[in-house]
Amino acid sequence: MTLQSAPASPQPARARTDSGAPDAPRRRPRFPSAFTVLFVVTVAVWALTFVIPAGRYDSKDGSPVPGTYHSVELTTGFWERLKDLFLAPVNGLYGVTDAGTGLTAPGGTGSFAGAAGVFLFILAVGAFITVTMRTGALTTGVARLAQRLHHRRTLLLVVLLTVFSLGGTTYGMAEETLGFYGLMIPLMLSLGYDRMVAATVVMVGAGVGTLASTVNPFATGVASDSAGIGTGDGIVLRLVMWACLTALAAAYVVRYARRVTEDPSRSLTPLTEDDLRIKAEGGEAAKLTSRQRTVLYLFATTFLFMIFAVVPWSDLHVTFLPTLGWYFPELAALFIVAAVAVGLVGGLGEKGTVNAVTAGAGDFIGAALIVMLARGVTVIMNNASVTDTILDVLQSAVADTSSGVFAVLMFAVNLPLAFFVPSSSGHAALAMPILAPLADFAGVSRALVVTAYQSASGWVNLVTPTSAVVMGGLALAKIRYDRYLRFMAPLMGALLVAVAGFLALGAAVR
């Protein structure tokens, strides 16, 4: 049977039903959000607690003692455990663990088990970033930097990618990058590059910075809190990783950019008529006002002070600097105060500052709720006494491995988790309570497990289609996903090898 060609039409022909009416357009199935994934995980874990044997390790200074795992008998019945499922999100926010029974519930006395501190900190960071963005200082600052280095385009690529990488490593720059594509695309086209260069300067820069997070509150901060260590623990290795991986990414993007300028036919995103028009219309960047300059100073100073406040300088044998030992309560207060200061200095006024603070907290409430839900899963496992059972099984699996192999295994274990839970904070709160204690058995620092987790999360989130940052950025840059994957494939392989090497090195140094 032959098919006749359909008449030309801007829309594809729709199939018709027997009645002659066109079918509704079929929607492509979408991967569920992190909230849905965590809801399914919560119910599945709760169901598995009826199958997994209950058991515990003896603990010393908050760490499980090897060889002390033993079975325990649960005192809670079905209805109490059903109540645990119902209260899981509440327990994840402000549950308290009773010292006598070891059970976590809202209220009561004992040790705080909820993520309220992390929750408030995330909202405070959101408020601070949104206030800064509304002053226009960040966008204008990047534009001015680009203009100054316009005639040194290779240096410009490296500097801009490094700036975005700094944003990723310090505060997990992600959705904020979407506002920079409108600036980067005309700039890179005017320099003789293509849309792929424009997109990857932003996306790869921020992504690699997040992969090698140093004090990123959404990755390093949440993971360190869940692992029971300070955010500054392991920062030396992460700083070295950040410098080396950022240099690797910059070299890769520069190499592609030079290839495109030498031979435009090798571009993965050839220039269109719109690109030629945008290239011809490139204009001058606005000047930074004195207010905006002050805002940028305050923005940088806040993050520098955060780094100073969380780093355990005494552990690094730095005696001339005091160790403040700040944690989430102090850091939340820091960003709230800084948000107000930036808003007032930036000219937003009292009303504008308040609106920006509340809007920023609202924008970041999703990330905060993810942490709360993930911590609720941990509470369910702890109340059912299955966390140590799972830990014992994992400990047996890695018992005979060297510390270097163990570190790489932690990276590999987190890769699939990062795909299903693209939220770095949700991933951290879900995995770290189980994976971090394994470091005690392997004789390595828990900070190395945190580094392995965030490296896996950052690596996957560079390309995963479940990331709104990746897919949204490609949509804004008008780049097909398959072409982006083609560009990223060699870099992903190089990053994989480099991260594994750094983790093995970190274990060996320990």
VENFEN-V471468 format. One record per backbone hydrogen bond with DSSP energy under -1.0 kcal/mol. NH is the residue of the N-H (numbers start at 0). CO is the residue of the C=O. E is the energy in kcal/mol with one decimal. If there is no record, write none. Layout:
BEGIN
NH/CO/E
NH/CO/E
END
This chain:
BEGIN
16/20/-2.4
19/16/-1.8
22/14/-3.0
36/32/-2.4
37/33/-2.5
38/34/-2.2
39/35/-2.5
40/36/-2.6
41/37/-2.7
42/38/-2.2
43/39/-2.7
44/40/-3.0
45/41/-2.3
46/42/-2.2
47/43/-2.2
48/44/-1.4
49/46/-1.4
50/47/-1.7
51/47/-3.0
54/384/-3.0
55/69/-2.6
59/62/-2.7
62/59/-1.7
64/57/-3.1
67/64/-1.5
69/55/-2.2
71/53/-1.4
80/76/-2.0
81/77/-2.5
82/78/-2.0
83/79/-1.6
84/80/-1.7
85/81/-2.0
86/82/-2.6
90/86/-3.2
91/87/-2.3
93/89/-2.7
94/90/-2.1
95/104/-2.6
96/110/-3.3
97/102/-2.7
101/97/-2.1
104/95/-2.1
110/96/-1.8
112/94/-2.7
113/94/-1.4
114/91/-2.4
115/92/-1.3
118/114/-2.9
119/115/-2.5
120/116/-2.0
121/117/-2.5
122/118/-1.7
123/119/-2.2
124/120/-2.5
125/121/-2.4
126/122/-2.3
127/123/-2.3
128/124/-2.6
129/125/-2.3
130/126/-2.3
131/127/-2.0
132/128/-2.4
133/129/-2.2
134/130/-1.0
135/132/-1.4
139/135/-2.1
140/136/-2.6
141/137/-2.3
142/138/-2.1
143/139/-2.6
144/140/-2.1
145/141/-2.4
146/142/-2.1
147/143/-2.3
148/144/-1.6
149/146/-1.3
151/148/-1.9
155/151/-2.6
156/152/-2.3
157/153/-2.0
158/154/-2.7
159/155/-2.9
160/156/-2.4
161/157/-2.1
162/158/-2.4
163/159/-2.3
164/160/-2.1
165/161/-2.4
166/162/-1.8
167/163/-1.9
168/164/-2.6
169/165/-1.8
170/166/-2.0
171/167/-1.2
172/166/-1.4
176/173/-1.9
177/174/-1.5
178/175/-1.2
179/176/-2.2
183/179/-2.6
184/180/-2.3
186/182/-1.3
187/183/-3.0
188/184/-2.3
189/185/-2.0
190/186/-1.0
191/188/-1.3
192/187/-2.6
197/193/-1.7
198/194/-2.6
199/195/-2.5
200/196/-2.0
202/198/-3.1
203/199/-1.3
204/199/-1.1
205/201/-2.4
206/202/-2.2
207/203/-2.9
208/204/-1.9
209/205/-2.1
210/206/-2.3
211/207/-2.2
212/209/-1.4
213/168/-1.7
214/168/-1.5
220/215/-2.4
221/216/-1.2
222/218/-2.4
223/219/-2.6
224/220/-2.2
225/221/-2.4
226/222/-1.9
228/223/-2.7
232/229/-1.3
234/231/-1.8
237/233/-1.7
238/234/-2.4
239/235/-2.1
240/236/-2.6
241/237/-2.6
242/238/-2.3
243/239/-2.4
244/240/-3.0
245/241/-2.2
246/242/-1.8
247/243/-2.2
248/244/-2.5
249/245/-2.6
250/246/-2.4
251/247/-1.9
252/248/-2.4
253/249/-2.7
254/250/-2.1
255/251/-1.9
256/252/-2.5
257/253/-2.6
258/254/-1.8
259/255/-2.1
260/256/-2.0
261/257/-2.0
262/258/-2.1
265/262/-2.4
266/263/-1.6
275/271/-2.1
276/272/-2.0
277/273/-2.8
278/274/-2.6
279/275/-1.7
280/276/-1.3
292/288/-2.3
293/289/-2.1
294/290/-2.3
295/291/-2.3
296/292/-2.0
297/293/-2.5
298/294/-2.9
299/295/-2.5
300/296/-2.6
301/297/-2.3
302/298/-1.5
303/299/-2.4
304/300/-2.7
305/301/-2.0
306/302/-2.2
307/303/-2.3
308/304/-2.6
309/305/-1.6
310/306/-1.6
312/310/-1.8
315/311/-1.0
316/313/-1.4
317/312/-2.7
325/308/-2.0
330/326/-2.5
331/327/-2.7
332/328/-1.9
333/329/-2.2
334/330/-2.2
335/331/-2.0
336/332/-2.5
337/333/-2.5
338/334/-2.2
339/335/-1.9
340/336/-2.4
341/337/-2.8
342/338/-2.3
343/339/-2.3
344/340/-2.7
345/341/-2.7
347/342/-2.5
352/348/-2.4
353/349/-2.2
354/350/-2.6
355/351/-2.2
356/352/-2.6
357/353/-2.5
358/354/-2.4
359/355/-2.6
360/356/-2.3
361/357/-2.2
362/358/-2.4
363/359/-1.5
367/363/-1.8
368/364/-2.6
369/365/-2.0
370/366/-1.7
371/367/-1.9
372/368/-2.7
373/369/-2.6
374/370/-2.5
375/371/-1.6
376/372/-1.3
377/373/-1.4
378/374/-1.9
379/375/-2.0
380/376/-2.0
381/377/-2.5
382/378/-2.8
383/379/-1.5
384/381/-1.1
385/380/-2.3
389/385/-2.4
390/386/-2.3
391/387/-2.3
392/388/-1.9
393/389/-2.4
394/390/-2.6
395/391/-1.9
396/392/-1.5
397/393/-1.5
400/397/-1.4
405/401/-2.6
406/402/-2.1
407/403/-1.8
408/404/-2.5
409/405/-2.2
410/406/-1.5
411/407/-2.3
412/408/-2.8
413/409/-1.4
417/413/-2.2
418/414/-1.3
419/415/-2.0
420/416/-2.5
426/422/-2.7
427/423/-2.1
428/424/-2.5
429/425/-1.7
430/426/-2.5
431/427/-2.3
433/430/-1.2
434/430/-2.6
435/431/-2.4
437/434/-1.1
438/435/-1.7
441/437/-1.9
442/438/-1.0
443/438/-2.1
447/444/-1.1
449/445/-1.8
450/446/-2.2
451/447/-2.3
452/448/-2.6
453/449/-2.5
454/450/-1.9
455/451/-2.1
456/452/-2.7
457/453/-2.5
458/454/-2.4
459/455/-2.4
460/456/-2.2
462/459/-1.7
463/459/-2.2
466/463/-1.4
470/466/-2.2
471/467/-2.3
472/468/-2.0
473/469/-2.3
474/470/-1.9
475/471/-2.2
476/472/-2.2
478/473/-2.4
483/479/-1.9
484/480/-2.4
485/481/-1.9
486/482/-2.1
487/483/-2.5
488/484/-2.0
491/487/-3.0
492/488/-1.9
493/489/-2.2
494/490/-2.8
495/491/-2.2
496/492/-2.0
497/493/-2.4
498/494/-2.9
499/495/-2.1
500/496/-2.1
501/497/-2.4
502/498/-2.6
503/499/-2.2
504/500/-2.3
505/501/-2.8
506/502/-2.1
507/503/-2.1
508/504/-2.6
509/505/-1.8
END
